[in-house]
C-alpha cells in the first residue's frame, strides 16, 4: 500500500471521473456521429444484383437498380456521402482503361440516377484506372510495366470530368500520380464545375490491406504478382506522406485522406495537426475483413470492436471515415439516441 503513496496521490485520483456514467459522459473528448461516415459501395452491370464479395462478409456488389434502396437507407440513417466503386466486365478492360472516360459507362449512369432520386445524398467517385485496365494498375504502363505519369494524368482528367458532368459531388483521385490534383482542378474550373470538390487520396500507402477490395473490383487476377510500389507510398515513410499532402493542398484539394486507416493513425494525427484541413481516413477492405473474420470466429465482439475502431479515428484527428461499416455503425448510433 505505502508503495503507491506518492506526492500526487491521493490528490490525483483519475478513477474519480471514471466512476459514474454521468461523469464519464461529461468528460468524453470525442464523439462518433453518423455525420462522420462515407459508405463505399461496389456496383456492377446487371439487374437486382446482390453478389457477395467473399473476402468481405456482408458486402455485396449492387447493380444500378439494387443500389437505389441502399442509397435510400443512407438518407434515412443520415449518412452524408456514398462512394462508388465499379466492378467492370472483363471484356471492357483494356491496357489504357479508356472505359473510365465513357460518359455512358456504368459509373456515370449510376451517379446520374442516384442524384436524380436522392439529390440530398452526396456522391463521391474514385478517380483511378485500376478497375478498367487489363493489367490492374492505376494508370497506363510502358513495356516494362512501369506506370507512366503524364499520359495517365490526361486520362484521369477526362475520367474526373465525366464524373463531374454526371453529377458527382466529390471526385477522389486514388491513383497517386504526380500533379493529378492540379490538372483535375484546372480542368474542372475550365469546364465551370467550380463546386465539384476534390477529396485527394493524398497519403495513400502501398498496402497489402487492399487485398479484398481488389477482389471486389476484380483487379486481383489482372494485377497478378505486380505491386504498386512505384506510385503509392512506402509504409515505412512519414515525412513523404506529409509532402504529398502539402502538394495536393497547393494543387487544389478541398479535403485530404490517409489510407489505410488503423495502422496509419499516426499519419492522420500528423496531417491534421500540420495542415488543419478537412481530413479523412479510409478504413480499408482488409481492416474490415480482419474484424469480420475475428467476429465470425467468436474471437472479438463485433459491434464493440467496430465502434471502438471508428471512434479511434476521431481521436486521431479525422473529420470523417470511409468505412464499410457505415450502415451497421449508423444503426447502432441511432439506437443509442
Ligand atoms: C484504387 C483504389 C484502391 C482502394 C480504393 N481505391 C485499391 C488500390 O489502390 O489498389 C482500396 C480500398 C480498400 O481496400 O477498401 N486505386
Boltz pocket constraint, residues with backbone or C-beta under 6 A from the ligand:
constraints:
  - pocket:
      binder: B
      contacts: [[A, 126], [A, 128], [A, 130], [A, 138], [A, 174], [A, 175], [A, 209], [A, 210], [A, 211], [A, 212], [A, 213], [A, 214], [A, 228], [A, 283], [A, 284], [A, 285], [A, 286]]
      max_distance: 6.0
